Amino acid sequence: MKAIVFMLSIFIAACAHLPPDIRNPPPHDLAYQEALINLKNFNEAPIRWGGVIVGVENLQDSSLVQVLYYPLSCRGKPQTENAPLGRFVFKTPEFLDPAIYAKNRLITVAGTLSGAIERKIGERSLSLPLVVATTLYLWPQTRDIYSWSGIGFGYHPYFWRPHHRFYGPFYGPFHGPFW
């Protein structure tokens, strides 16, 4: 019983740092596909979308960020194991540093849908949904479980080789240390 209470308290503490707009979806959580069908009908509709940052464009009085859209988990985190469903652009009056809001970072945005914006991707011009952001949450980067120390789960290239020979930083290519 103590273990269950402990795990539950860790889970609650992990979710507590999320802003309320990111943690809780709006009453009518507008789906990306639903918005694409008719953007004009959903003007000023509250949304909570997320995905992977594609690029940041800083203007004189605002920043525009293009995001590759992924469905969100119940916590509001983009589920990148699924296929991306499209792109959207969000606008914020804040200056967003491209070094912090870097390409391939996960982000969740809460705000209102505000029509469409034209963007050029390669040679093709696309009309993407525009979101006026009120809350941003840049998800922390996670470490790879295959660390240099060899501690982790799964295959680690230095510590398991064919023929079951142990390789590591203090072992040579044969069966023992340096011989």
Number of C-alpha atoms within 10 A of each C-alpha: 5 7 8 9 10 11 11 12 11 12 11 11 11 10 12 11 9 15 13 12 19 22 19 15 18 15 8 9 13 17 12 19 10 10 18 16 10 11 18 13 10 18 16 15 17 21 26 26 27 28 27 23 23 19 17 21 14 17 11 7 9 13 17 22 21 22 26 20 25 24 20 17 11 10 12 22 21 22 17 16 8 10 10 15 13 15 21 24 25 26 19 19 15 13 15 17 12 13 8 9 17 15 16 13 17 24 22 26 23 27 23 19 23 20 20 18 14 12 14 10 8 6 6 7 10 13 15 20 21 23 29 21 23 14 15 18 18 16 13 9 8 6 7 8 13 14 11 12 11 16 11 12 9 9 12 16 12 13 16 14 12 6 6 9 15 17 18 15 10 8 15 14 12 11 12 12 13 9 8
